[in-house]
């Protein structure tokens, strides 16, 4: 997967990972992919809801230990 930008939100709790993701996506062009790394367990549901509400595509999500990695595609 081609990643255009990476965002580290480790250590931040809801709603900061989503707010920072929203800001990062606003600086990107349609079709670009943002990789977000988070540690907030609630971010899994938050990113699913964010994708549904905004139309940006959640390409995939994975967990590695205490970290969660999300790949968002800008609509």
CNS distance restraints for C-alpha pairs under 8 A (distance, minus, plus):
assign (resid   2 and name CA) (resid  33 and name CA) 7.01 0.50 0.50
assign (resid   3 and name CA) (resid  32 and name CA) 7.44 0.50 0.50
assign (resid   3 and name CA) (resid  33 and name CA) 5.16 0.50 0.50
assign (resid   3 and name CA) (resid  34 and name CA) 6.13 0.50 0.50
assign (resid   3 and name CA) (resid  35 and name CA) 6.57 0.50 0.50
assign (resid   4 and name CA) (resid  32 and name CA) 5.90 0.50 0.50
assign (resid   4 and name CA) (resid  33 and name CA) 5.30 0.50 0.50
assign (resid   4 and name CA) (resid  34 and name CA) 6.05 0.50 0.50
assign (resid   5 and name CA) (resid  33 and name CA) 6.68 0.50 0.50
assign (resid   5 and name CA) (resid  34 and name CA) 4.95 0.50 0.50
assign (resid   5 and name CA) (resid  35 and name CA) 6.33 0.50 0.50
assign (resid   6 and name CA) (resid  34 and name CA) 5.67 0.50 0.50
assign (resid   6 and name CA) (resid  35 and name CA) 4.69 0.50 0.50
assign (resid   6 and name CA) (resid  36 and name CA) 5.96 0.50 0.50
assign (resid   7 and name CA) (resid  21 and name CA) 7.38 0.50 0.50
assign (resid   7 and name CA) (resid  24 and name CA) 7.75 0.50 0.50
assign (resid   7 and name CA) (resid  34 and name CA) 7.24 0.50 0.50
assign (resid   7 and name CA) (resid  35 and name CA) 6.10 0.50 0.50
assign (resid   7 and name CA) (resid  36 and name CA) 4.74 0.50 0.50
assign (resid   7 and name CA) (resid  37 and name CA) 6.39 0.50 0.50
assign (resid   8 and name CA) (resid  36 and name CA) 5.93 0.50 0.50
assign (resid   8 and name CA) (resid  37 and name CA) 5.04 0.50 0.50
assign (resid   8 and name CA) (resid  38 and name CA) 6.64 0.50 0.50
assign (resid   9 and name CA) (resid  16 and name CA) 7.77 0.50 0.50
assign (resid   9 and name CA) (resid  17 and name CA) 5.52 0.50 0.50
assign (resid   9 and name CA) (resid  20 and name CA) 7.75 0.50 0.50
assign (resid   9 and name CA) (resid  36 and name CA) 7.00 0.50 0.50
assign (resid   9 and name CA) (resid  37 and name CA) 5.78 0.50 0.50
assign (resid   9 and name CA) (resid  38 and name CA) 4.91 0.50 0.50
assign (resid   9 and name CA) (resid  39 and name CA) 7.35 0.50 0.50
assign (resid  10 and name CA) (resid  37 and name CA) 6.26 0.50 0.50
assign (resid  10 and name CA) (resid  38 and name CA) 4.48 0.50 0.50
assign (resid  10 and name CA) (resid  39 and name CA) 4.95 0.50 0.50
assign (resid  10 and name CA) (resid  40 and name CA) 7.50 0.50 0.50
assign (resid  10 and name CA) (resid  67 and name CA) 7.65 0.50 0.50
assign (resid  11 and name CA) (resid  38 and name CA) 7.23 0.50 0.50
assign (resid  11 and name CA) (resid  39 and name CA) 5.96 0.50 0.50
assign (resid  11 and name CA) (resid  40 and name CA) 7.23 0.50 0.50
assign (resid  12 and name CA) (resid  16 and name CA) 6.07 0.50 0.50
assign (resid  12 and name CA) (resid  17 and name CA) 6.36 0.50 0.50
assign (resid  12 and name CA) (resid  38 and name CA) 7.42 0.50 0.50
assign (resid  12 and name CA) (resid  39 and name CA) 7.21 0.50 0.50
assign (resid  12 and name CA) (resid  40 and name CA) 6.78 0.50 0.50
assign (resid  13 and name CA) (resid  17 and name CA) 6.73 0.50 0.50
assign (resid  13 and name CA) (resid  39 and name CA) 7.95 0.50 0.50
assign (resid  13 and name CA) (resid  40 and name CA) 5.57 0.50 0.50
assign (resid  14 and name CA) (resid  18 and name CA) 7.21 0.50 0.50
assign (resid  14 and name CA) (resid  40 and name CA) 7.21 0.50 0.50
assign (resid  14 and name CA) (resid  42 and name CA) 7.23 0.50 0.50
assign (resid  14 and name CA) (resid  43 and name CA) 7.07 0.50 0.50
assign (resid  15 and name CA) (resid  19 and name CA) 6.20 0.50 0.50
assign (resid  16 and name CA) (resid  20 and name CA) 6.00 0.50 0.50
assign (resid  17 and name CA) (resid  21 and name CA) 6.08 0.50 0.50
assign (resid  17 and name CA) (resid  38 and name CA) 6.99 0.50 0.50
assign (resid  17 and name CA) (resid  43 and name CA) 7.38 0.50 0.50
assign (resid  18 and name CA) (resid  22 and name CA) 6.06 0.50 0.50
assign (resid  18 and name CA) (resid  43 and name CA) 7.90 0.50 0.50
assign (resid  18 and name CA) (resid  46 and name CA) 7.24 0.50 0.50
assign (resid  18 and name CA) (resid  47 and name CA) 7.06 0.50 0.50
assign (resid  18 and name CA) (resid  50 and name CA) 7.45 0.50 0.50
assign (resid  19 and name CA) (resid  23 and name CA) 6.30 0.50 0.50
assign (resid  20 and name CA) (resid  24 and name CA) 6.13 0.50 0.50
assign (resid  21 and name CA) (resid  25 and name CA) 6.07 0.50 0.50
assign (resid  21 and name CA) (resid  36 and name CA) 7.41 0.50 0.50
assign (resid  22 and name CA) (resid  26 and name CA) 6.25 0.50 0.50
assign (resid  23 and name CA) (resid  27 and name CA) 6.81 0.50 0.50
assign (resid  24 and name CA) (resid  28 and name CA) 6.82 0.50 0.50
assign (resid  24 and name CA) (resid  34 and name CA) 7.97 0.50 0.50
assign (resid  25 and name CA) (resid  29 and name CA) 7.85 0.50 0.50
assign (resid  25 and name CA) (resid  34 and name CA) 7.28 0.50 0.50
assign (resid  25 and name CA) (resid  74 and name CA) 6.27 0.50 0.50
assign (resid  28 and name CA) (resid  32 and name CA) 6.55 0.50 0.50
assign (resid  28 and name CA) (resid  74 and name CA) 7.13 0.50 0.50
assign (resid  29 and name CA) (resid  74 and name CA) 6.77 0.50 0.50
assign (resid  30 and name CA) (resid  73 and name CA) 7.80 0.50 0.50
assign (resid  30 and name CA) (resid  74 and name CA) 5.09 0.50 0.50
assign (resid  30 and name CA) (resid  75 and name CA) 5.22 0.50 0.50
assign (resid  31 and name CA) (resid  73 and name CA) 5.82 0.50 0.50
assign (resid  31 and name CA) (resid  74 and name CA) 5.22 0.50 0.50
assign (resid  31 and name CA) (resid  75 and name CA) 6.21 0.50 0.50
assign (resid  32 and name CA) (resid  73 and name CA) 5.69 0.50 0.50
assign (resid  32 and name CA) (resid  74 and name CA) 5.58 0.50 0.50
assign (resid  33 and name CA) (resid  71 and name CA) 6.53 0.50 0.50
assign (resid  33 and name CA) (resid  72 and name CA) 5.57 0.50 0.50
assign (resid  33 and name CA) (resid  73 and name CA) 4.48 0.50 0.50
assign (resid  33 and name CA) (resid  74 and name CA) 6.40 0.50 0.50
assign (resid  34 and name CA) (resid  70 and name CA) 7.99 0.50 0.50
assign (resid  34 and name CA) (resid  71 and name CA) 5.65 0.50 0.50
assign (resid  34 and name CA) (resid  72 and name CA) 5.13 0.50 0.50
assign (resid  34 and name CA) (resid  73 and name CA) 6.36 0.50 0.50
assign (resid  34 and name CA) (resid  74 and name CA) 7.74 0.50 0.50
assign (resid  35 and name CA) (resid  69 and name CA) 6.95 0.50 0.50
assign (resid  35 and name CA) (resid  70 and name CA) 5.69 0.50 0.50
assign (resid  35 and name CA) (resid  71 and name CA) 4.66 0.50 0.50
assign (resid  35 and name CA) (resid  72 and name CA) 6.51 0.50 0.50
assign (resid  36 and name CA) (resid  69 and name CA) 5.62 0.50 0.50
assign (resid  36 and name CA) (resid  70 and name CA) 5.07 0.50 0.50
assign (resid  36 and name CA) (resid  71 and name CA) 6.42 0.50 0.50
assign (resid  36 and name CA) (resid  72 and name CA) 7.84 0.50 0.50
assign (resid  37 and name CA) (resid  67 and name CA) 6.71 0.50 0.50
assign (resid  37 and name CA) (resid  68 and name CA) 5.72 0.50 0.50
assign (resid  37 and name CA) (resid  69 and name CA) 4.60 0.50 0.50
assign (resid  37 and name CA) (resid  70 and name CA) 6.53 0.50 0.50
assign (resid  38 and name CA) (resid  43 and name CA) 7.19 0.50 0.50
assign (resid  38 and name CA) (resid  67 and name CA) 5.69 0.50 0.50
assign (resid  38 and name CA) (resid  68 and name CA) 5.13 0.50 0.50
assign (resid  38 and name CA) (resid  69 and name CA) 6.40 0.50 0.50
assign (resid  39 and name CA) (resid  43 and name CA) 7.80 0.50 0.50
assign (resid  39 and name CA) (resid  66 and name CA) 5.96 0.50 0.50
assign (resid  39 and name CA) (resid  67 and name CA) 4.71 0.50 0.50
assign (resid  39 and name CA) (resid  68 and name CA) 5.96 0.50 0.50
assign (resid  40 and name CA) (resid  67 and name CA) 7.86 0.50 0.50
assign (resid  40 and name CA) (resid  68 and name CA) 7.81 0.50 0.50
assign (resid  41 and name CA) (resid  68 and name CA) 7.69 0.50 0.50
assign (resid  42 and name CA) (resid  46 and name CA) 6.30 0.50 0.50
assign (resid  43 and name CA) (resid  47 and name CA) 5.84 0.50 0.50
assign (resid  43 and name CA) (resid  68 and name CA) 7.89 0.50 0.50
assign (resid  44 and name CA) (resid  48 and name CA) 6.56 0.50 0.50
assign (resid  44 and name CA) (resid  61 and name CA) 7.88 0.50 0.50
assign (resid  44 and name CA) (resid  68 and name CA) 7.50 0.50 0.50
assign (resid  45 and name CA) (resid  49 and name CA) 6.22 0.50 0.50
assign (resid  46 and name CA) (resid  50 and name CA) 6.00 0.50 0.50
assign (resid  47 and name CA) (resid  51 and name CA) 6.10 0.50 0.50
assign (resid  47 and name CA) (resid  58 and name CA) 7.48 0.50 0.50
assign (resid  47 and name CA) (resid  70 and name CA) 7.84 0.50 0.50
assign (resid  48 and name CA) (resid  52 and name CA) 6.45 0.50 0.50
assign (resid  48 and name CA) (resid  58 and name CA) 7.01 0.50 0.50
assign (resid  49 and name CA) (resid  53 and name CA) 6.10 0.50 0.50
assign (resid  50 and name CA) (resid  54 and name CA) 5.97 0.50 0.50
assign (resid  50 and name CA) (resid  56 and name CA) 7.83 0.50 0.50
assign (resid  51 and name CA) (resid  55 and name CA) 5.53 0.50 0.50
assign (resid  51 and name CA) (resid  56 and name CA) 5.06 0.50 0.50
assign (resid  51 and name CA) (resid  57 and name CA) 5.62 0.50 0.50
assign (resid  51 and name CA) (resid  58 and name CA) 5.88 0.50 0.50
assign (resid  52 and name CA) (resid  56 and name CA) 7.44 0.50 0.50
assign (resid  52 and name CA) (resid  57 and name CA) 7.98 0.50 0.50
assign (resid  55 and name CA) (resid  75 and name CA) 6.22 0.50 0.50
assign (resid  56 and name CA) (resid  72 and name CA) 6.67 0.50 0.50
assign (resid  56 and name CA) (resid  73 and name CA) 5.79 0.50 0.50
assign (resid  56 and name CA) (resid  74 and name CA) 5.12 0.50 0.50
assign (resid  56 and name CA) (resid  75 and name CA) 4.78 0.50 0.50
assign (resid  57 and name CA) (resid  72 and name CA) 5.56 0.50 0.50
assign (resid  57 and name CA) (resid  73 and name CA) 4.96 0.50 0.50
assign (resid  57 and name CA) (resid  74 and name CA) 6.69 0.50 0.50
assign (resid  57 and name CA) (resid  75 and name CA) 6.86 0.50 0.50
assign (resid  58 and name CA) (resid  70 and name CA) 7.18 0.50 0.50
assign (resid  58 and name CA) (resid  71 and name CA) 5.93 0.50 0.50
assign (resid  58 and name CA) (resid  72 and name CA) 4.62 0.50 0.50
assign (resid  58 and name CA) (resid  73 and name CA) 6.40 0.50 0.50
assign (resid  59 and name CA) (resid  70 and name CA) 7.67 0.50 0.50
assign (resid  59 and name CA) (resid  71 and name CA) 5.36 0.50 0.50
assign (resid  59 and name CA) (resid  72 and name CA) 5.71 0.50 0.50
assign (resid  59 and name CA) (resid  73 and name CA) 6.57 0.50 0.50
assign (resid  60 and name CA) (resid  70 and name CA) 5.96 0.50 0.50
assign (resid  60 and name CA) (resid  71 and name CA) 5.40 0.50 0.50
assign (resid  60 and name CA) (resid  72 and name CA) 7.56 0.50 0.50
assign (resid  61 and name CA) (resid  68 and name CA) 7.09 0.50 0.50
assign (resid  61 and name CA) (resid  69 and name CA) 5.49 0.50 0.50
assign (resid  61 and name CA) (resid  70 and name CA) 4.41 0.50 0.50
assign (resid  61 and name CA) (resid  71 and name CA) 6.35 0.50 0.50
assign (resid  62 and name CA) (resid  68 and name CA) 5.77 0.50 0.50
assign (resid  62 and name CA) (resid  69 and name CA) 5.25 0.50 0.50
assign (resid  62 and name CA) (resid  70 and name CA) 6.68 0.50 0.50
assign (resid  63 and name CA) (resid  67 and name CA) 5.65 0.50 0.50
assign (resid  63 and name CA) (resid  68 and name CA) 4.38 0.50 0.50
assign (resid  63 and name CA) (resid  69 and name CA) 6.11 0.50 0.50
assign (resid  64 and name CA) (resid  68 and name CA) 6.29 0.50 0.50
assign (resid  64 and name CA) (resid  69 and name CA) 7.80 0.50 0.50
